[in-house]
Amino acid sequence: MITSSVVFLPVSDIRKTYDFYHGLLQMPVVQKQGDSLCIFDTGKGCWGFCQYDDGRKPLSGPQGVCLSLNCSSREEVKEKYEEYKEKAPVYKEPASHPVFPVYSFFLLDPDGYLVEFQKIDDLDI
């Protein structure tokens, strides 16, 4: 039986990543492994970030990875935007998606990963 999941992503500086996800976004730390790996609890799974020593580059940027966090309402999306807009680079302000039933905004983490705060209409997860 599967009990949970972790997605692992490479980062260039684990300390900056820790400061962003734990310090700013206040995500609980599930586990730290030495000075190169940290796993954060998203509430419904985990995101792990690792500073590899093999030259691996982050999978970020416009064609890279988008990490989405589901909010309970559009109002919560707006509240999160107001909370973080001056504390982290904003990639896109809150808006309805032109094709999908989603209202969201995007921040950029220290490696340029898109972090989306979204409300998917008619979905309670």
Secondary structure, DSSP 8 states (H G I E B T S, - for coil): -----EEEEE-S-HHHHHIIIIIIS---EEEEETTTEEEEE-SSSEEEEE--SS------STTS-EEEEE-SSHHHHHHHHHHHTTTS-EEEEEEE-SSSSEEEEEEE-TT--EEEEEEETT---
